[in-house]
Every structure is written in C-alpha cells, then in structure tokens.
Amino acid sequence: MKALPLALAVMIVGAVSVAPAMAQDVEKPEIPPSEKTMEKPAFKGFSDNTIGLRYGPSFAEPGIAQSNHPKDGAPIDKVILNFTHFDAHEYWTNFFSIDILQSNDRDPRNNEPGNQNGNYLGATEFYAVYRGNLSGNAMAGNNNFAFGPVKDITLEIGGDINHKNTTFNPQKKLIVIGPNVQFDVPGFFNVGFHLHKEWNYNGIVGKNVDFNPTFQLEPTWLIPLLFTNQPIVFEGFADLNLPKGKDGFGAQTVTELLIHFDFALDVGKVTMDKPNILEAFVGFEYWLNKFGNNNADVPGSVAYSPFVGFRVHF
C-alpha cells in the first residue's frame, strides 16, 4: 500500500510509546455529503462525486498505549484522503466511499517499532464502503411506506472491505442487510436496522476470524442549519454494533459505539456564489469499545479526536 505524500505536510510531532497491537481492526470512513441527496431517491439520473481531505490529531488504536499512562490509548495523528460517489435512480440509490488513512508512526507499519515522537509516517489503511437502497414506495408504485414522520422505508444492502499494513494485518470483510427508515425532515435523517456479519484476519496469531452475526443500528443525517442564515449543515453518522462473539485472541467482544459528525460550510456559495463546489468542515469523532474491544481491558479502545478538512464536488 502506498503512503500518502500529503501526510508529510501536516503530520504533527508528539511523544508516545507504541505497545504491541492487541486487537486493531479498521477505521470507519465518514459518510460524506454526497449522501445529501439520498433523501430524494426519486431524483433519478442524479449523481455526485467528491474528493476530500481531513486531519485529526488524537485518534487511537486498540493495543497502542501511552508510554507514561499505559492504561490509556496513545493519540495518533491521521491524514485521511476520501473519495465518494452517489447516484440515484427510479428504484435504487448507490453510495460508495473509499478512505485512505495515513497514521504517524505511533501506529507503526508491519515489523517497525515506531517512534515515540510520532514524527515519521506510520501505517497506511485502505477502507471501502458500499450501501445500496431499494425504495419501498418506488417498488410499490404508491406511498404505502410513508406514514407519520416517515417518508419511505428502503431495503438496504451493503458491505465494507479493508486492509492495513500493520503487524495485525486486518483484512475486514463485512456485509449488512436490513430496512432503512427515512424520515421527513429538512435535509435527511435515515436509520438503518442491519443484520451485520464480519470476517477478518488476526496477523499476530495468524488466524482468520469468523465473527457471529449481530445487530447494527446505523443512523445517518444531514440537517441544514437554517437559523444561521448561512449555507451550513450538520452532518454525520453513528454505528451501534452489538457483541459479535470472540475475537482472534479468544476475548469476548462487547457493544461498540461510533459517533462521527461535522459542521460543513459551503465555501463556494459564500465566496463565489457557486454552491456545491467546495466545502470546509470541522468535526469530532468518538469511538467507545473500538472494534468490540473492552475499553476496561485494552488501552486505545476509547478513541476521540477533533478533525478539520475540506471536500470538492465534481
């Protein structure tokens, strides 16, 4: 996997030690603004693409502890390059996202010890997500799936894949399927109720891991902040994953919660009166029991970081 040259320009120096990775897995990519149009699947023929870059100074990875506080996770700088595609048709929408995540060497590459100052490039991760939605209203040819605050119920099918060049060497494969309830709000607010099935690999013990099927709750949202009188939106996603059985070390996984959100400003609209071209954002990510690791036992299993970035539509 190729390291990101852009990471060299923004990596910050810090002090930390690298503990052996115990239960690292993969990052969850952001749900970018190309999903802004998902509340209107009847926009058949519509498509949108974005390229974005974001940076956060204090992400964390399970098993990587601070040198002076071994029970706490070490803060890891990450630069994340993202590409998304979204298209909508009469019955179906497609959402596809790729993240390339470049850590500093507090999160070291395979067979490298890392640097306590964190001032060199570390591991590089590739993560791809697909979600497709089949509209209940469109398939029925009526509004039978619209009631009260709900405007549609779709069948959502998707999957995730990843690889990261660490000693752990995760190779995640995930499928999800279930209903997605879409609410009638400005912008959109959708909630997926998924059957979640994951396969992965633990390179430390050299073992493929077949996790148990479990339940996932996945809300996504984009709400325009009309009271600001500015083209600002509040957008994000959350994942609540119930325990999925034992990991590659034989430890029982626990319930996992990820919340990722940002406030995005349409810079093109403000500066050039050209909307949907350039956006800048600031946000925050919180991850409890990351990858199902129990934060009481594994340092780095509670992760939180602010982040800033921009994205370009084309």
C-alpha atoms as one frame of an Amber mdcrd trajectory, in Angstrom:
protein
   0.000   0.000   0.000   1.308   3.416  -0.876   1.751   6.095   1.792   0.110
   9.464   1.234   2.576  12.235   0.287   0.066  14.749   1.681   0.619  13.341
   5.133   4.163  14.693   5.167   2.884  18.243   5.065   0.596  18.037   8.066
   1.953  15.405  10.466   2.441  16.832  13.996   5.201  15.845  16.404   4.149
  14.270  19.746   5.528  11.939  22.400   4.231   8.412  22.959   5.309   4.779
  23.094   3.926   2.033  20.919   2.604  -1.043  22.722   2.059  -4.292  20.805
  -1.176  -4.121  18.863  -3.696  -6.324  20.638  -6.923  -6.003  18.751  -6.629
  -3.443  15.994  -9.115  -3.716  13.199 -10.071  -0.933  10.799 -11.300   2.618
  10.594 -14.813   3.513   9.657 -14.955   6.001   6.861 -17.029   9.129   7.105
 -20.455   9.373   5.471 -19.693  12.301   3.193 -22.029  14.952   1.831 -22.751
  13.161  -1.409 -25.413  11.432   0.712 -27.142  14.810   0.933 -29.324  13.765
  -1.957 -30.262  10.364  -0.560 -33.416  11.809   0.939 -34.755  12.178  -2.599
 -34.238   8.852  -4.383 -36.813   9.975  -6.936 -34.057  12.262  -8.266 -33.385
   9.594 -10.867 -30.356  10.232 -13.002 -28.666  12.377 -10.335 -25.036  11.693
  -9.389 -22.388  13.391  -7.298 -18.691  12.784  -6.639 -16.406  14.289  -4.015
 -12.725  14.240  -3.128 -11.866  15.358   0.389  -9.029  15.577   2.860  -9.289
  15.707   6.644  -6.855  15.704   9.543  -7.214  14.759  13.212  -4.533  14.910
  15.924  -5.726  12.391  18.521  -7.194   9.230  17.046  -6.395   5.951  18.819
  -5.897   2.253  18.101  -6.562  -0.687  20.439  -3.334  -2.008  21.919  -1.307
   1.184  21.418  -0.781   2.802  24.827   0.780   5.991  26.100   4.295   5.464
  27.498   3.575   7.362  30.708  -0.040   6.163  31.070  -0.061   2.528  29.880
  -3.783   2.114  30.549  -4.629   4.972  28.158  -4.501   4.970  24.383  -1.823
   6.979  22.621  -3.011   9.932  20.494  -2.339   9.206  16.821  -2.256  11.833
  14.071  -4.073  10.782  10.915  -4.472  12.338   7.477  -7.407  10.853   5.567
  -7.989  11.123   1.840 -11.573  10.344   0.811 -13.410   9.743  -2.453 -17.173
   9.257  -2.620 -19.720   8.563  -5.331 -23.501   8.732  -5.091 -26.147   8.141
  -7.737 -29.938   7.920  -7.625 -32.310   6.114  -9.971 -36.032   5.479 -10.023
 -35.926   2.495  -7.664 -32.375   2.361  -6.297 -29.601   4.544  -4.887 -25.891
   3.713  -4.686 -23.387   5.143  -2.235 -19.670   4.265  -2.435 -16.817   5.650
  -0.329 -13.069   4.992  -0.163 -10.818   6.242   2.634  -7.015   6.102   2.610
  -5.855   6.739   6.157  -2.236   7.653   6.888  -1.100   7.429  10.513   2.067
   8.750  12.028   4.386   6.090  13.398   2.793   5.884  16.813   0.635   3.490
  14.761   3.578   1.682  13.116   3.774  -0.277   9.917   4.373  -4.027   9.970
   7.630  -5.073  11.656   8.549  -1.463  12.511   8.953  -0.363  16.131   7.518
   3.108  15.651   8.898   6.350  17.034   7.966   7.759  20.419   7.910  11.270
  18.972   5.496  10.210  16.236   7.242  12.340  13.628   7.516   9.782  10.826
   4.968   8.059   8.632   3.327   5.004  10.116   0.684   2.569   8.910  -1.489
   3.135   5.850  -5.031   1.824   5.674  -7.498   1.344   2.834 -11.211   1.193
   3.684 -14.127   0.991   1.234 -17.871   1.128   1.953 -20.890   0.439  -0.246
 -24.561   0.996   0.626 -27.444   0.475  -1.795 -31.096   1.263  -1.066 -34.188
  -0.101  -2.804 -37.145   2.284  -2.273 -40.307   0.704  -0.872 -42.509   3.477
  -2.272 -40.954   3.250  -5.728 -41.297  -0.525  -5.864 -44.925  -0.404  -4.681
 -45.781   2.454  -7.022 -47.516   4.329  -4.188 -46.798   5.919  -0.804 -47.699
   2.919   1.348 -44.299   3.153   3.048 -44.887   6.778   4.036 -46.680   7.396
   7.337 -46.400   9.975  10.103 -42.832  11.327  10.180 -41.603   8.509   7.867
 -41.413   9.254   4.153 -40.028   5.905   2.927 -38.691   2.541   4.053 -35.989
   1.032   1.890 -34.181  -2.287   1.743 -30.529  -1.501   2.408 -27.739  -3.835
   1.287 -24.051  -3.089   1.643 -20.584  -4.091   2.662 -17.192  -2.921   3.859
 -13.678  -4.118   2.969 -10.322  -3.035   4.319  -6.620  -3.684   4.598  -3.997
  -2.072   6.849  -0.249  -2.718   6.713   0.316  -3.304  10.426   1.528  -6.387
  12.232  -2.109  -7.142  12.986  -2.732  -7.097   9.207  -6.545  -6.707   9.339
  -8.477  -7.816   6.258 -12.054  -6.964   7.076 -14.978  -8.181   5.007 -18.433
  -7.111   6.164 -21.947  -7.445   4.790 -25.053  -5.674   6.078 -28.698  -6.019
   5.105 -31.927  -4.693   6.563 -34.573  -1.967   6.446 -33.638   1.703   6.336
 -36.232   4.100   7.746 -36.087   7.545   6.131 -37.676  10.446   7.989 -39.336
  13.516   6.502 -37.053  16.316   7.751 -35.140  19.187   6.122 -32.098  17.551
   4.591 -32.277  13.908   5.668 -32.287  11.640   8.685 -32.141   7.907   7.911
 -31.802   4.967  10.297 -30.587   1.553   9.156 -31.514  -1.597  11.096 -28.974
  -4.143   9.894 -28.028  -7.761  10.171 -24.231  -7.406  10.450 -21.790 -10.194
   9.550 -17.997  -9.765   9.633 -14.974 -11.815   8.662 -11.446 -10.646   9.477
  -7.833 -11.716   9.977  -5.528 -11.520  13.009  -1.932 -11.426  11.798  -0.472
 -11.557  15.304  -1.786 -15.078  15.865  -2.059 -15.911  12.135  -5.754 -16.687
  12.270  -8.849 -15.977  10.176 -11.723 -14.797  12.356 -15.357 -15.606  11.563
 -17.439 -13.356  13.814 -21.004 -14.169  14.791 -23.836 -12.371  13.012 -25.105
  -9.473  15.105 -27.299  -6.372  15.021 -26.193  -2.950  13.832 -28.046   0.349
  14.174 -26.743   2.925  11.677 -28.282   6.418  11.598 -27.022   8.973   9.064
 -28.070  12.595   8.860 -27.601  15.946   7.175 -29.565  18.862   8.606 -29.253
  22.408   7.185 -28.819  24.964   9.970 -31.310  27.450   8.566 -31.251  29.641
  11.682 -27.667  30.696  10.844 -28.714  32.258   7.526 -25.568  30.661   6.125
 -25.072  27.549   3.970 -24.041  25.415   6.955 -25.119  21.830   7.555 -24.808
  19.456  10.500 -23.972  16.031   9.101 -22.714  12.700  10.309 -23.373   9.075
  11.155 -23.316   6.687  14.079 -22.845   2.929  14.408 -24.078   0.863  17.310
 -22.828  -2.723  16.992 -23.847  -5.399  19.474 -21.283  -8.041  20.555 -20.125
 -10.304  17.707 -18.636 -13.238  19.582 -14.946 -13.843  20.297 -12.060 -12.129
  18.522  -8.861 -13.744  17.237  -7.328 -13.733  20.722 -10.345 -15.515  22.181
 -11.607 -12.440  24.017 -15.340 -11.787  24.113 -16.320  -8.674  22.152 -18.601
  -6.034  23.680 -21.086  -3.469  22.375 -19.379  -0.835  20.225 -20.452   2.762
  19.595 -19.039   5.129  16.959 -20.285   8.722  16.503 -18.830  10.901  13.736
 -20.167  14.354  12.891 -19.143  17.690  11.434 -20.391  21.175  10.632 -19.778
  21.964   6.955 -19.789  25.374   5.270 -20.424  25.742   1.542 -17.397  27.952
   0.833 -18.146  28.156  -2.880 -21.582  29.582  -2.152 -20.265  32.140   0.350
 -17.242  33.337  -1.629 -18.222  32.897  -5.282 -21.996  32.347  -5.215 -21.305
  28.911  -6.706 -22.866  26.262  -4.439 -21.919  22.578  -4.182 -18.329  23.012
  -5.362 -16.137  23.496  -2.292 -16.923  22.792   1.364 -14.869  23.183   4.538
 -15.756  21.432   7.776 -14.821  20.926  11.405 -15.978  17.892  13.343 -15.483
  15.345  16.082 -15.300  11.546  16.310 -15.954   9.421  19.399 -15.435   5.656
  19.441 -16.281   3.537  22.502 -15.047  -0.084  22.669 -13.411   0.280  19.278
 -13.825  -2.837  17.116 -15.606  -4.547  20.008 -12.608  -4.406  22.376 -13.478
  -3.862  26.034 -12.037  -0.455  26.963 -11.546  -1.645  30.549  -9.007  -4.218
  29.331  -7.456  -2.862  26.124  -5.835   0.611  26.003  -6.780   2.637  22.949
 -10.285   1.182  22.809 -11.793   4.586  23.595 -10.880   6.945  20.768 -11.872
  10.561  20.255 -10.483  13.324  18.093 -11.498  16.632  16.568 -10.835  16.942
  12.859 -10.836  19.588  10.123 -10.990  19.231   6.366 -12.394  20.198   3.010
 -14.023  18.478   0.049 -14.540  19.290  -3.602 -17.607  18.236  -5.622 -17.352
  17.292  -9.278
